[in-house]
Amino acid sequence: MLDKALYTGISSQVNDLPLFHKAWWLDISCPDWDAVVVKKGNIVTGVWPFSKEQKIGISITRNPALTPYMGPHIFFPKDLKESKRDNFEHETISEMMKHLPAFKVWSVSCRPGLKQVGLFQENKFNTVFRQTFILDLQNDINDILPRLHEDFRRSIKKADTEMTITEEADAIPTLYEYQKATMDRREATISYPLQLIQRLHDETRKHDKTAVWVARKNGEIQAILWNMWDDVRAYYLVGSKNPAAKDNHAVPALLWQAAKHSKQLGKISLDFEGSMIPGVERFFRNFGAERQLYPTLVREQSALWKAAKAIRRFV
């Protein structure tokens, strides 16, 4: 059933709901959203929050800017046998899909680990796989460092003697400025306004779920990284080097700082929210992170939308 109010209550009470599924995150990232909630008896077994848009008269659901994962989330019973988890997930998602609105256009990236590709294809979705890189933090931190490429270990060691890394909540506008400058050099457009990232940061900080790490050398900012977490996992969502800085050690040092801090908080992993860009992919892979795939559910049932996409491609 559709029940945004119930979902909001669940969001405030359930520990294992992902950060990007939290109602307060969605209130900022989505101008309009709703959620499906399904139960067995009185027990909630699954939730599926979704955005709602209208463009040129076409109904659309997709991930908002700065929200890498949406889609379904399953609450597995604690006493459920491992052999029955797949069936439980399949049944729960099947039930949720009965209640989802009939959007004409879908582009919804789900969390890594979701396995129900056959179910999505049965429901006329094209399933496109993307990749992220996830650093496992369940081992001792001293066992994690040797997994990093030797160049990164040298960078971290050098940064220890040459840089200071501090947590600075007011650095978001500077981070945005650096990102915009980087995109301008690539003749690309940044996909979100400063107001959005600032509001998301401020709200995440109210919930004690974020840190903004700043690396300085001789007082000059070298790079900035925005790190956040939920009750289980940590995420590196946005980071940028100072376009005027020449030092190449700051970004590995900031990632290591985020990893150490996430480990201290008891998080099981740090998700780099990875990229398909070869250079970025290589960087994350060499940081000792494991490649994981996540599905994006794609469906386009509007000839007008397809035509508009074709025009944008060639104009």
Number of C-alpha atoms within 10 A of each C-alpha: 15 18 14 16 12 12 22 17 11 17 19 12 10 12 12 14 19 19 25 19 23 18 22 17 17 23 12 15 21 18 11 12 16 20 25 23 23 22 14 9 7 7 10 17 21 21 27 22 23 24 20 17 16 12 8 8 9 14 16 21 21 22 21 19 13 15 17 15 22 23 22 22 22 20 16 16 12 6 6 10 9 7 8 10 14 13 11 17 21 16 14 24 23 15 17 21 17 11 15 16 15 13 17 16 20 20 18 23 22 21 20 18 10 16 14 16 16 11 15 18 13 9 12 12 18 18 20 15 14 16 16 21 22 26 21 18 22 13 10 9 13 9 10 18 18 12 14 18 14 13 13 21 19 15 17 23 13 14 23 14 9 14 21 16 20 15 15 13 16 12 17 21 14 16 24 22 16 20 19 20 18 18 14 12 10 9 9 11 12 14 9 13 11 15 11 14 20 16 14 19 23 16 16 19 15 10 11 12 16 22 20 23 22 24 26 18 17 9 9 12 19 24 28 31 26 25 27 24 23 20 16 17 22 30 23 19 16 19 22 21 21 22 14 10 14 10 14 13 23 32 23 22 26 25 23 18 19 23 26 18 15 22 21 11 14 15 20 18 20 26 24 21 17 23 16 11 8 8 10 12 17 12 16 23 19 16 25 19 23 16 15 16 18 19 24 23 21 19 19 17 13 14 10 13 18 12 11 12 11 11 10 8 8 6 5
